[in-house]
């Protein structure tokens, strides 16, 4: 399985972080490594649409984890790994697709230190799972297998509401090990080429 690495060679991975924050973990409500919290539900109050999204995210994550435990047990769990992006390009593509989830955060590079386990997956599978559709257990298993095996969404002919559905890949890294963050210097108008 070439999307799983156990090594000590230095890798550079990327994350969107608030200023002076640690590397992101997993937020069960949003299914994202960005920690956005949803407002609590008051008794008798209608459930906001973002709460439905939270339930949908939770179910998608639950099924991915359930499938991983059955067939990909050597891979890092999404529940216990740091969620990062494989490259700066992947992080920037995620930003373009999900500006609201990244707004106000800065892009940070993290370098591995010592032994680690890391697996790489197309995060667009999660976008597909979070669409408002009803998938049977066989379809969920098939999607989970594609995700864990490292397949790209664009390689598979997906449909949504009887229309072709394609997304640009965004490769995320599920990382277990030690990282050292490297903050980028902000661009300044004083240097040529920056404005």
N, C-alpha and C positions, 0 to 999 in steps of 0.2 A: 504494500500500500504506500504509494509514493507521496501522499499528502500528510503522512505522519512522520515526524522527526524526533529521534532521541539522540542528542548530540551535545557538544560543548563548543562548536564553532560559533563565532559571533554572528548574530542576526540583528538587523535593525527592523523594528516594528514601530507602528504609529498609533496614536490615540488623540482624540479630541478631549481636552480637559479644561475645567475651570482653572483660572489662575491660582497657583499654589495648591493644587489638589493632587491627590495620589492617583496612581493608575487605576483605571475603571474596573470594577467588578460587574456583577450581573444584577440588574434590578428586576425582580420577579413581576412587578406590576407592568412595566413598560416593555419587558423583554429586550432591553437595550443596555449597552454599557455606559449610559449617560446619566443614570440615576434620577431622571425626572419623576417626581411623585405625582400621583393623582389625588384629587381632593377626596375626603372621606364621604361616604353616603350617609345622610341623615335618615332616620326612620320615616317611612312614608313618602320620601322625596323620590320623584322619578329618577331612574338611573341614567346619568349622562352618557352620551355616545362614547366618550373616552373610557368609561367604565366597561362598556361592551368590548372595546378594543383591548382593554387590559385582560379581560377574560379570554379573548381570542389569542392574545399573546401568550398567556399562561398555558393554554391548551397546546399551542404549537410547541412551546418549550418542553412541556411535559412529554409530548409524543416523541420529540427528538431524543430526549433523555432516556425514555423507556426503550426506544429502538437501539440506542447506543449501548445500553446495558445488556441487551440480548445479542447483538452482533458485532459491536465495535468496542468492546470493553477495554481495549488497550489505549483508546483515544481519551484525551482530557474531557471531562464533563463540562458542559456549558455552565453548569451550576457552580463549579469549583475552580474554573480557570479564569484568567484575565482575558477579556475580549479586546483584541487590538486589530489593526489593519496590517496586511502583509507588506504593503508599500505605501508611499506617500500618495501615489496616484489613486490607489484604492480608497484612501481616506478622503481625498478630494472628490472622488466620484460619489462617495457616500454623502458628502456635504451637499453636492448638487441635487441628489435625490431626496435628502432628508434635512433640508436647511433648518427647519423648525427644531429638530432634535440636537443640532450642533450650534445653533445661534449663541453667540457670546463666548464660545469656547475657543481655545487656541490649540493648534496642532503641535503635538509633542512627539519627538522621536525617543524610542527606548531601545537600549542595546542590551543584549543578553550577557549574563555573567555566569560562567560555570555550566554545569550540567542542566539540561532542561528537556521538557517534552513539549512539542508544539504540533498542532495539526491545522491544516488550511482548508477553508470551505467557502463556497459562494454564498454570501449573505442574502443574495437575491432570492434564495429558496425561502427564507423567512418572510420576505415581502410577499411571495406567492401564498404562503400559508396564512398570512394575515388578511388576505382578500376576503370580502364577505361572500364566501361560498361554502357549500356543505360537501365535505369530502368523506368518502367511506374509508374504512380501516385499511383496505388494500391500497387505496390511493395514498393515504398517509404513510404507510409503510414504504411504498415506492419512492415517495418524495424524501423520506428520511434516509433511505438507502442512497439515493443520489447525493444528498447533502453530505453524509458521512464518508462516502467514497471519493469525494472531491470533484464530482461532476459539476459542470457549469450549467446554469439555467439555459443559456443560449444554445447549448448542445442538444437540448431536449425540446421537442415540439409541444409546448404547453398551450392550453387554451383557457380563457376565462370568459364566461358568458357567450360561448360559441364563437369567440374571436381569438386569433392568435395572440399570445401573451409572451413578450420577450423583454428582458431587462439586461442592461449592461452588467457584467460581473463586478462584484465588489468582494474581493477576497479578504476574509477575516481570519485572524490567527487566534486559536485557543491555546493559551500559553500557561505552562506550569514551570516555575523556576524563578530565578532572580533576574531583575531588570534594573538598569540604571537609566534614568531619564536625562535627556538632553533637550533643553528648551531652545527654540529658535530665537534668534535676535529679531526684534520687530523691524519692519521696513521703515525707513525714514526718508523724508523729502530732501534731506541734505545730501544724500548720495546720488550720483548720476544714475538714471534708469529707474528710480523709485519715485512714485508720486502719489 
